[in-house]
Amino acid sequence: MFPSGWPGRALLLLRSSVAIALLFEAYVHRAGVPAWIQAVALLIALALFAGFLTPVAAVLALLFHSAVWISMGVDSGWIPTIISLDAIALALLGPGAYSVDSSRFGRRVVVLPPP
């Protein structure tokens, strides 16, 4: 669930790419998106960078992207497809070892008292 090493670093890069895409989308469409939605996008991006509730944040990022694409229109179909696949993969894979989720919900050593 929380791989370390190279897989953990790859998940860190995946989290960062989804967060940067979210921030970029909010910045590019800042004129057509209300300020409170931009603030929510910033909070989601920060949660993704930190790895806090990553599957939920990834789904929210995907919903934000979809709402912007539906309301503003899309020039090309490739970029939304790639961003959507990245967010879905992140939601399914989880945050990795280098995240807040890993420290909160990661592996624990359970010591059972003798009977």
C-alpha positions as CSV (number, residue, x, y, z in Angstrom):
1,M,0.0,0.0,0.0
2,F,2.8,2.4,0.8
3,P,5.8,1.3,-1.3
4,S,9.2,3.0,-0.6
5,G,12.3,3.2,-2.8
6,W,11.9,3.8,-6.5
7,P,8.1,3.0,-6.5
8,G,7.5,5.4,-3.7
9,R,9.5,8.1,-5.5
10,A,7.5,7.4,-8.7
11,L,4.2,7.9,-6.7
12,L,5.6,11.1,-5.4
13,L,6.2,12.3,-9.0
14,L,2.7,11.2,-10.0
15,R,1.2,13.1,-7.0
16,S,3.2,16.2,-8.0
17,S,2.2,16.0,-11.7
18,V,-1.5,15.8,-10.8
19,A,-1.1,18.7,-8.4
20,I,0.8,20.8,-10.9
21,A,-1.8,20.1,-13.6
22,L,-4.5,21.2,-11.2
23,L,-2.7,24.4,-10.3
24,F,-2.0,25.1,-14.0
25,E,-5.7,24.5,-14.9
26,A,-6.8,26.9,-12.1
27,Y,-4.3,29.5,-13.2
28,V,-5.1,29.4,-16.9
29,H,-8.8,29.6,-16.4
30,R,-8.7,32.1,-13.5
31,A,-10.9,34.6,-15.3
32,G,-13.8,32.2,-15.8
33,V,-13.5,30.3,-12.5
34,P,-14.8,31.9,-9.2
35,A,-12.2,32.6,-6.5
36,W,-13.6,30.1,-4.1
37,I,-13.2,27.3,-6.6
38,Q,-9.6,28.4,-7.2
39,A,-9.1,28.3,-3.4
40,V,-10.5,24.8,-3.3
41,A,-8.2,23.8,-6.2
42,L,-5.2,25.2,-4.2
43,L,-6.2,23.1,-1.1
44,I,-6.6,20.0,-3.2
45,A,-3.2,20.6,-4.8
46,L,-1.6,21.1,-1.4
47,A,-3.2,17.8,-0.2
48,L,-1.8,16.0,-3.2
49,F,1.7,17.5,-2.7
50,A,1.7,16.4,0.9
51,G,0.0,13.0,0.3
52,F,-2.9,13.7,2.6
53,L,-6.0,11.7,1.8
54,T,-4.6,11.0,-1.6
55,P,-7.3,8.9,-3.2
56,V,-10.0,11.4,-2.2
57,A,-7.8,14.4,-3.3
58,A,-7.2,12.7,-6.7
59,V,-10.9,12.1,-7.3
60,L,-11.6,15.7,-6.4
61,A,-8.9,16.9,-8.7
62,L,-10.4,14.8,-11.5
63,L,-13.8,16.3,-10.8
64,F,-12.4,19.9,-10.8
65,H,-10.7,19.2,-14.2
66,S,-13.9,17.8,-15.6
67,A,-15.9,20.8,-14.4
68,V,-13.5,23.2,-16.0
69,W,-13.3,21.3,-19.2
70,I,-17.1,21.1,-19.5
71,S,-17.6,24.7,-18.7
72,M,-14.7,26.2,-20.6
73,G,-14.4,23.7,-23.5
74,V,-11.3,21.7,-24.5
75,D,-9.0,22.6,-27.4
76,S,-7.4,19.1,-27.7
77,G,-8.5,15.7,-26.4
78,W,-5.0,14.5,-25.5
79,I,-4.2,16.6,-22.5
80,P,-7.5,16.0,-20.7
81,T,-7.1,12.2,-21.4
82,I,-3.6,12.2,-20.0
83,I,-4.5,14.3,-16.9
84,S,-7.6,12.1,-16.3
85,L,-5.5,8.9,-16.5
86,D,-2.9,10.3,-14.1
87,A,-5.6,11.2,-11.6
88,I,-7.3,7.9,-11.9
89,A,-4.0,6.0,-11.5
90,L,-3.1,8.0,-8.4
91,A,-6.5,7.4,-6.9
92,L,-6.1,3.6,-7.4
93,L,-2.4,3.3,-6.5
94,G,-2.4,5.5,-3.4
95,P,0.2,7.9,-2.0
96,G,3.4,5.9,-1.5
97,A,5.8,5.9,1.4
98,Y,6.7,9.6,1.2
99,S,3.4,11.0,2.3
100,V,1.3,12.1,5.3
101,D,-1.0,9.1,4.6
102,S,1.9,6.7,5.0
103,S,2.8,8.1,8.4
104,R,-0.8,8.1,9.6
105,F,-2.1,4.9,8.1
106,G,1.1,2.9,7.3
107,R,2.4,-0.3,8.5
108,R,2.4,-0.8,12.2
109,V,4.1,-3.4,14.4
110,V,1.5,-5.1,16.6
111,V,2.9,-6.7,19.7
112,L,0.5,-9.2,21.3
113,P,0.9,-9.9,25.0
114,P,1.5,-13.5,25.9
115,P,-1.7,-15.4,26.9
